[in-house]
Amino acid sequence: MRLSVSPEDVFHMLPFPLTTSGVEAAGKTAKSAIVDHLISFWMEYVVNYRSPGHEFKDDQVVNVLRENGHEEAAKKYLHSVKDVPAS
C-alpha cells in the first residue's frame, strides 16, 4: 500500500466485520480477533506512514478509533503512548 494514503482513509478501506455479517455467527471471540488484527495492521501502517516525515498525530489515531466505535483500542493506544518516553 502506498504511504501517501492518509491513515484515516486506509482505516476506512479495511474490511471490519459488521454485526450483521457472517462473522457474527462465528461468535464474538472470532469477530474480536479479526478486529484486533485489522487494528494492528492499521497501527503498523500509521508507524510506516510517519517514518518518511508524514504527520499523523496521536490524537488523530485516537479520534479515528473512537469515531469508528473502537473505544477499547483507543484506550490501549493511549496507555501504550503514555509509557513511551518523549524524544
C-alpha positions as CSV (number, residue, x, y, z in Angstrom):
1,M,0.0,0.0,0.0
2,R,1.3,3.4,-0.9
3,L,2.3,5.5,2.1
4,S,0.8,8.6,0.5
5,V,-2.7,7.5,1.5
6,S,-3.8,9.1,4.8
7,P,-4.1,6.6,7.7
8,E,-7.8,7.7,8.1
9,D,-8.5,6.8,4.5
10,V,-6.7,3.4,5.0
11,F,-8.8,2.7,8.1
12,H,-12.0,3.2,6.2
13,M,-10.8,0.8,3.5
14,L,-10.3,-2.0,6.0
15,P,-12.9,-4.8,5.9
16,F,-14.1,-4.5,9.5
17,P,-16.9,-7.1,10.2
18,L,-20.3,-5.8,10.7
19,T,-22.7,-7.1,13.3
20,T,-24.9,-8.4,10.6
21,S,-22.2,-10.3,8.7
22,G,-21.4,-13.9,8.7
23,V,-18.7,-13.3,11.3
24,E,-21.4,-12.8,13.9
25,A,-22.3,-16.5,13.6
26,A,-18.7,-17.4,14.4
27,G,-19.1,-15.7,17.7
28,K,-17.8,-12.7,19.5
29,T,-14.3,-14.1,20.1
30,A,-13.7,-14.7,16.3
31,K,-15.0,-11.2,15.5
32,S,-12.8,-9.7,18.2
33,A,-9.7,-11.4,16.8
34,I,-10.4,-10.1,13.3
35,V,-10.9,-6.6,14.6
36,D,-7.8,-6.8,16.7
37,H,-5.8,-8.0,13.6
38,L,-7.1,-5.2,11.4
39,I,-6.4,-2.5,14.0
40,S,-2.8,-3.9,14.4
41,F,-2.3,-3.8,10.7
42,W,-3.6,-0.2,10.7
43,M,-1.3,0.8,13.5
44,E,1.7,-0.6,11.6
45,Y,0.6,1.5,8.6
46,V,0.4,4.6,10.8
47,V,4.0,3.9,12.1
48,N,5.2,3.4,8.5
49,Y,3.3,6.5,7.3
50,R,5.0,8.6,9.9
51,S,8.5,7.3,9.0
52,P,9.2,9.3,5.8
53,G,8.0,12.5,7.5
54,H,4.3,12.4,7.1
55,E,2.3,13.7,10.1
56,F,-0.5,11.8,11.8
57,K,-0.6,12.7,15.4
58,D,-1.5,10.6,18.4
59,D,-4.8,12.5,18.9
60,Q,-5.7,11.7,15.3
61,V,-5.1,8.0,15.9
62,V,-7.4,8.1,19.0
63,N,-10.1,10.1,17.2
64,V,-10.2,7.7,14.2
65,L,-10.6,4.7,16.6
66,R,-13.2,6.4,18.8
67,E,-15.2,7.8,15.9
68,N,-15.5,4.3,14.5
69,G,-16.6,2.6,17.7
70,H,-13.2,1.1,18.8
71,E,-13.1,2.7,22.3
72,E,-11.1,-0.2,23.8
73,A,-8.4,0.1,21.1
74,A,-8.2,3.8,21.7
75,K,-7.7,3.2,25.4
76,K,-5.0,0.7,24.8
77,Y,-3.2,3.1,22.4
78,L,-3.3,5.9,24.9
79,H,-1.8,3.6,27.6
80,S,0.9,2.5,25.2
81,V,2.0,6.0,24.2
82,K,1.8,7.2,27.8
83,D,4.6,4.7,28.6
84,V,6.9,5.9,25.7
85,P,9.5,8.5,26.7
86,A,9.4,11.7,24.7
87,S,12.2,12.1,22.3
